[in-house]
Amino acid sequence: MHARWICIWCVFIACDDNARGPSKDAAPEAIADARAFDAAEAGPADDTVPDASSPTLTTRGRHLLEAIAKNSPDLATDMLFPRDGYSIARDDKDPAKAWDIKLKPTYERAIGRLNKRSKGVDRAVFVSLDLGRQIVRMSPKKKAWKEALWRVKHSSLSFTIDGRAQKIDIAEMVAYRGNWYVTQLR
């Protein structure tokens, strides 16, 4: 019984609340438990390219078109690179602040501009969200990404307005934890 409490205590000591990971002095079992927990919470690894034709991506593409049609960026928050992921993956002095000040407002302005630019978008019918042709593995770089992530440029959001085919070019999407997210809409 006493040994079990010591092991549980080691796990709590080994895991820092700020997610810095296990300490050097922690028991090997505690370190293994902490790393397994971190891996499970993080989602799938970014080693493989996420599926370009997943139902989740299609649903999120519909949300993006609806957000543009209604000029309401809140309807497509699931397409924007998540703030927590950006904070983890981005190499910046304060990535959360950069997300708040740069990434999110730029995304919201782009949705507003697309709403004004696309005549009749309120009658749009979603067709597909197609990834660009060239998917590239980005290497970690200072002042860029801390992790090796997949990036694709010139993806297209296809839809019809009164039977006429239309497309919106998505400047850049980045794959993170098994999903594609918009980092630059226009």
Secondary structure by P-SEA (a helix, b strand, c coil): caaaaaaaaaaaaacccccccccccccaaaaaaaaaaaaaaaccccccccccccaaaaaaaaaaaaaaaaccccccccccccaaaaaaccccccaaaaaaccaaaaaaaaaaaaaaaccccccccccccccccbbbbbcccccccccbbbbbccccbbbbcccbbbbbbbccccccccbbbbcccc
